[in-house]
């Protein structure tokens, strides 16, 4: 039986284990959202707002500045990696199990500090949101930004995504495009009667295989771009010359580029090939030149690095709020069957955030 109220005075590692063992695969967050809501409502210094399965808790102390600290509470599907357990890897104490890295250890740190910091030096908005691991149209943070944007007003934001307990600034943008190659069907015994669309794929594939990704300096961080074919399809039978072939291409572009810049670059590369954009998300500049960001980096005692993957910091950037990623866990272990977070990283993130806020 899971307690309906979390003891937020407990150790952050204990809180991590408890909330990881509460099943909350995307679409099934209600139980955990209920528990988070009820737990935070015990604290008089917090205004708690429920929006679907997203919880917003904030101080209203009249401080000059407000920061937002956010994290999602859902996970990808379980793969025989619950309940959690403590293990040792290369002499390091780890908590193993689904969600430990992505990203309930970060959410646990948020919960502990939300309860503890009664009088922080800035006002704080704590956000615990749903549906991050599925289609972006369902994303709880995106939903809040559309329906209640006043709850996401702030000077700076921290997303507690796993980053090995170091600051990862901003994020690359991402774009998926579909290249379509056309031909004419024919029997494979008489290929000269048709035109093989799949053979036409050699040119765009050659462009992709020889492409040299750019390294772009943005606000003091070097972002490495990438361009790759990710899906290819063609043909209807083993004895039919295909009249259609498609190649899905993913472009990860530096946050100094707009979506239009990215599209223009792709269209120039594949000039003469039919191309359509099927998905795009802008990147986010790290904003490390801002005083709030500099203070945060100093509090963490880490050397900032760029975030190559796309994260929800981009949603804050779209709202005009500079944001960074900072959370416990190796992002390379996110979604892995052997997902496990280093205990020391949980404490490091908790202590850094406390130092910065208090």
C-alpha positions in Angstrom: 0.0 0.0 0.0 1.3 3.4 -0.9 0.9 6.3 1.6 -1.5 9.0 0.4 0.8 11.7 1.9 4.5 11.8 1.4 6.7 12.7 4.4 8.7 15.5 2.7 10.9 15.8 5.8 12.5 12.5 4.9 15.8 12.1 3.1 15.5 13.0 -0.6 16.8 9.5 -1.6 13.9 8.0 0.4 11.4 10.3 -1.3 12.9 9.3 -4.7 12.4 5.6 -3.9 8.8 6.1 -2.7 7.7 8.1 -5.8 9.5 5.7 -8.2 7.6 2.8 -6.8 4.3 4.6 -7.6 3.4 3.5 -11.1 3.1 6.6 -13.3 3.7 5.6 -17.0 2.5 8.4 -19.2 -1.3 8.4 -19.1 -1.3 6.9 -15.6 0.0 9.8 -13.5 -3.2 10.5 -11.5 -2.3 8.5 -8.4 1.1 10.1 -8.1 -0.3 13.6 -8.9 -2.9 13.1 -6.2 -0.2 12.2 -3.7 2.0 15.1 -4.7 -1.0 17.5 -4.4 -2.1 16.3 -1.0 1.5 16.3 0.3 2.2 19.9 -0.8 -1.1 21.2 0.6 0.2 20.5 4.1 2.5 23.5 3.8 0.9 26.9 4.4 3.7 28.8 2.6 2.7 27.2 -0.7 -0.2 28.1 -2.9 -1.1 24.8 -4.7 -2.9 24.6 -8.0 -4.1 21.4 -9.7 -4.4 21.5 -13.5 -5.3 18.0 -14.7 -2.5 15.8 -13.6 0.0 18.7 -13.3 0.6 20.4 -9.9 1.9 24.0 -9.5 3.0 25.0 -6.0 4.4 28.5 -5.5 5.4 31.0 -2.8 4.0 34.5 -2.9 6.4 36.5 -0.7 6.6 39.6 -2.9 10.2 39.0 -3.8 11.8 41.1 -6.6 12.4 38.0 -8.7 10.7 34.7 -9.3 12.3 31.4 -10.5 10.6 28.4 -11.9 11.8 24.9 -11.1 10.0 22.2 -13.1 10.0 18.4 -13.7 7.8 15.8 -15.1 6.3 12.9 -13.1 5.6 10.4 -15.8 7.9 7.6 -17.0 8.3 5.4 -20.1 6.8 1.9 -19.8 8.2 -0.4 -17.1 10.6 -3.1 -18.2 10.8 -5.5 -15.2 12.6 -2.7 -13.4 10.2 -2.0 -10.5 10.2 -2.0 -7.6 13.4 0.0 -7.1 16.4 -1.4 -5.2 19.7 -0.2 -4.0 22.8 -1.5 -5.8 26.5 -0.8 -6.1 28.2 -0.1 -9.4 32.0 0.5 -9.5 32.0 1.4 -5.9 29.1 3.9 -6.2 25.8 3.6 -4.4 22.9 3.6 -6.9 19.2 3.5 -6.8 18.0 1.2 -9.6 14.6 1.2 -11.3 12.3 2.8 -13.8 12.1 6.6 -13.3 15.2 6.9 -11.0 17.1 8.8 -13.7 14.2 10.2 -15.9 13.3 11.9 -13.7 11.9 11.2 -10.3 15.1 11.8 -8.5 14.9 15.4 -9.7 11.2 15.5 -8.8 12.0 14.2 -5.3 14.6 17.0 -4.8 11.9 19.5 -5.9 9.4 18.1 -3.4 11.8 18.2 -0.5 12.9 21.8 -1.1 9.4 23.0 -1.9 8.4 21.9 1.6 11.6 23.0 3.3 12.1 26.5 1.8 9.6 28.6 3.7 11.4 31.9 3.1 13.6 31.7 0.0 15.4 34.8 -1.3 13.3 34.7 -4.5 9.7 33.6 -5.0 9.6 30.1 -6.4 7.2 28.3 -8.7 7.5 24.5 -8.4 5.9 22.6 -11.4 5.3 18.9 -11.5 3.7 18.0 -14.8 2.4 15.0 -16.7 2.7 13.4 -20.2 6.3 14.5 -21.0 7.3 11.1 -22.4 4.6 11.0 -25.2 3.3 13.2 -28.0 4.2 16.9 -27.3 0.6 17.9 -27.8 -0.2 16.1 -24.5 2.7 17.6 -22.6 1.5 19.1 -19.2 4.0 22.0 -19.2 2.8 22.9 -22.7 -0.8 22.7 -21.6 -0.1 25.1 -18.7 1.6 27.5 -21.0 -1.4 27.5 -23.3 -4.2 27.6 -20.7 -2.6 29.3 -17.6 0.5 31.2 -18.9 0.3 33.5 -15.8 1.5 30.5 -13.7 4.8 30.3 -15.7 5.9 33.9 -15.3 9.4 34.2 -14.0 12.9 35.5 -14.5 14.7 32.2 -14.8 13.9 28.5 -15.0 15.5 25.2 -14.0 14.3 22.0 -15.5 15.4 19.1 -13.3 16.1 16.7 -16.2 19.0 14.3 -15.7 22.3 16.1 -16.4 24.8 14.2 -14.2 24.3 17.0 -11.6 25.9 19.6 -13.8 24.4 22.6 -15.6 23.4 21.9 -19.2 22.4 25.1 -20.9 19.5 25.5 -23.3 19.0 22.8 -25.9 19.3 22.1 -29.6 16.2 22.5 -31.8 14.9 19.4 -33.6 13.2 19.1 -37.0 12.0 16.0 -38.9 11.5 16.2 -42.6 10.2 13.7 -45.2 12.0 13.3 -48.5 9.8 11.8 -51.2 11.2 10.1 -54.3 8.8 9.2 -57.2 9.0 6.7 -60.0 6.8 4.3 -62.0 5.7 0.8 -61.1 6.7 -2.1 -63.3 7.2 -5.9 -63.0 10.7 -6.6 -61.7 11.3 -8.9 -64.7 10.8 -5.9 -66.9 12.3 -3.0 -64.9 12.9 -0.9 -68.1 9.1 -0.5 -68.2 9.2 1.5 -65.0 11.4 3.9 -63.0 12.8 2.7 -59.7 12.0 5.3 -57.0 14.2 3.5 -54.4 17.3 3.8 -56.6 16.8 7.6 -56.5 17.5 7.4 -52.7 21.2 7.1 -53.4 21.7 10.9 -53.9 20.1 12.1 -50.6 21.7 9.2 -48.7 25.1 10.3 -50.2 24.4 13.8 -49.0 23.6 12.5 -45.5 26.6 10.2 -45.2 29.1 12.9 -46.2 27.4 15.7 -44.2 29.7 17.4 -41.7 27.7 18.7 -38.7 28.4 22.2 -37.6 29.6 23.2 -34.2 28.0 26.5 -33.2 29.1 28.8 -30.3 26.0 30.1 -28.5 26.3 32.2 -25.3 29.6 30.6 -24.5 28.6 27.0 -25.2 29.4 25.0 -28.3 26.4 23.1 -29.7 27.1 20.2 -32.0 24.5 19.8 -34.7 23.5 16.5 -36.4 21.7 15.4 -39.5 20.6 11.8 -40.0 18.3 9.5 -41.9 16.1 7.7 -39.3 13.4 5.9 -41.3 13.3 4.7 -44.9 10.4 2.9 -46.6 9.6 1.8 -50.1 8.0 -1.0 -52.2 4.9 -3.2 -52.0 6.2 -6.6 -53.1 9.3 -8.5 -54.1 8.5 -8.5 -57.8 7.4 -4.9 -58.2 9.6 -2.0 -59.1 8.7 0.6 -56.4 7.1 3.9 -57.6 7.6 5.6 -54.3 10.3 5.9 -51.7 10.5 8.0 -48.6 13.3 9.0 -46.2 12.7 10.6 -42.9 15.5 12.8 -41.8 16.1 14.3 -38.3 18.0 17.6 -38.0 19.2 18.7 -34.6 20.1 22.4 -35.0 21.9 24.9 -32.7 19.6 27.2 -30.6 20.9 30.3 -32.4 19.0 29.1 -35.4 15.2 29.5 -35.9 13.0 26.8 -37.2 12.9 28.8 -40.5 16.7 28.9 -40.6 16.8 25.1 -40.1 14.2 24.5 -42.9 16.0 26.8 -45.3 19.3 24.9 -44.7 17.6 21.5 -45.3 15.9 22.7 -48.5 19.2 24.0 -49.8 20.9 20.7 -49.0 18.2 18.6 -50.8 17.4 21.0 -53.6 15.4 19.2 -56.3 14.0 16.6 -53.9 10.4 16.8 -52.8 10.5 17.7 -49.1 7.9 18.3 -46.3 8.4 19.3 -42.7 6.6 16.8 -40.5 7.7 18.0 -37.0 9.7 20.9 -35.6 10.6 22.3 -32.1 12.7 25.4 -31.6 15.8 25.2 -29.5 16.6 27.3 -26.4 19.5 29.6 -25.8 21.1 29.0 -22.4 21.1 32.6 -21.3 24.3 32.1 -19.2 25.1 35.8 -19.5 22.2 36.7 -17.2 22.9 37.4 -13.5 20.4 34.7 -12.4 22.1 32.1 -14.5 25.6 33.1 -13.4 24.5 32.8 -9.8 23.0 29.4 -10.4 26.2 28.1 -12.1 28.3 29.4 -9.2 26.0 27.7 -6.7 26.4 24.3 -8.5 30.1 24.6 -8.7 30.1 22.9 -12.1 31.3 23.8 -15.6 28.3 24.4 -17.9 27.8 22.2 -20.9 25.5 22.3 -23.9 22.3 20.1 -24.1 22.4 18.4 -27.5 18.9 16.8 -27.1 15.6 18.7 -27.0 14.1 19.3 -23.6 11.2 21.4 -22.2 13.6 24.3 -21.5 12.6 25.2 -25.0 9.0 25.8 -23.8 10.4 28.4 -21.3 12.5 30.0 -24.0 9.4 30.4 -26.1 7.9 32.3 -23.1 11.0 34.5 -23.0 12.4 32.8 -19.9 16.0 31.7 -20.0 16.3 28.1 -18.7 18.9 25.4 -18.0 18.8 21.7 -17.3 20.1 20.5 -13.9 19.2 17.2 -12.3 20.6 14.0 -10.9 21.3 11.0 -13.2 23.2 10.1 -16.3 21.0 11.0 -19.3 22.5 8.1 -21.2 20.6 5.8 -18.7 17.3 7.5 -19.3 14.8 4.9 -20.6 17.3 2.1 -20.2 16.3 -1.3 -18.7 19.1 -0.9 -16.2 18.2 2.7 -15.3 19.9 3.7 -12.1 20.8 7.0 -10.4 23.9 7.7 -8.4 22.9 8.6 -4.8 25.5 11.2 -4.4 24.1 13.1 -7.4 20.7 13.4 -5.7 22.4 15.0 -2.7 24.6 17.2 -4.9 21.5 18.6 -6.8 19.6 19.1 -3.6 22.5 21.0 -1.9 23.2 23.2 -5.0 19.5 24.2 -5.4 19.2 24.9 -1.6 22.4 27.1 -1.6 21.1 29.0 -4.6 17.6 29.6 -3.4 18.2 30.1 0.3 
